[in-house]
Amino acid sequence: MPRLTKFYSPIAHSAQTLVERIFALVSSRQPGLGNFLDAPELETFLKPKDATDDEKLRVVYRNYATLYFVFVVDHAESELGILDLIQVSVASLVA
């Protein structure tokens, strides 16, 4: 169950279904794999109706103990910047 969810763009389907799909994608990955994930199956949930097919979405996540910090971003965001944002946020929570 998510402790906090925030959607900055309207979504076409149920938020709970979206969270379940993202969790299934992220939690099934091997620990040694990277923190970036292309997820074309999420595009039907997240893309605005007026979006072009050129805009690809990526899942950026970080796992700390039993918590997953997940962002879904488009090509305009820096994946490394989002990963750094997660790191700083977790460090401020722990301190």
N, C-alpha and C positions, 0 to 999 in steps of 0.2 A: 504494500500500500504506500503510495507516495506521501511524504510528509509535507511537501510543498510543490505546487505546480503553478506555473505562470505561462500563459499563452499570450504572445505579443501580436499574433496575427489570428484572425478568426479561422476556425477549423471547420471542415465540412461534415465531419462525423463526430461520434461520441468521444469525449476527452478520455474516458476510462478505457475505451478500446485502443486508442492511440498509445496510452501509457502502457497497456499490456503488451502491445506489439513491440514497442521500443524496449521494454524490459526483456522480452523473449529474445530479441536480437542481441542485446548487450550481454545478458547473463550467460548466454550459451557460447560466447567466444572464449578461446583459450587464453590463459593469463599472459602468455608471452607475446600476444599480438598487439598491434598498435592501438591507440586510443581514438582513431578516426575510422569511420565506417560509412561507406556509401550504402544508402538504403532506398533504392528506387521504389520498393513496395510501400513506403511511407508517403510518397508524393501525392497519392490520391487523397490522403488525409490532410496534408498540410499546404499544398499549393493553392494559391488563390485562383479563382476562375479565370482571371485575365492574365495569368502567368504564361510565359512562353516555355516551350520544351527545352530551351537552352539552359534554363536555370536549374541546376542540380543541387540537391540538398545533401548535407553530410551530417552525420551524428558524431558529436565530439563528447567523449565521456571519460570519466575517471572513477575508479573503484577504490574506496577507502574502507577497509574492514567489510561491513555489510551494507554500506551506503554507496549508491551510484549517483554521481552528479552528471547530468546529461543536458546537453544543449543540441538543438537541431538548427543548423545555420545554412545560409546560402553562400554563393560564391563571393559575395562582398565582404564576408567576415574572414578573419585570419584564424585558422584552426589552432595555430600555436598560441595566438593571443587569447583565445577562449580557454585553452588548456591552462595557461598562466592565470587567468581569472579564477578558474576552479581552484588552483593551487593556493592562491592568495586568500580566497574565501574560506577554504578549509583551515588554513593557518590562523586566520582571525577567529574562527570558531573554537579552535583548540586552545588558543591563548587566553 
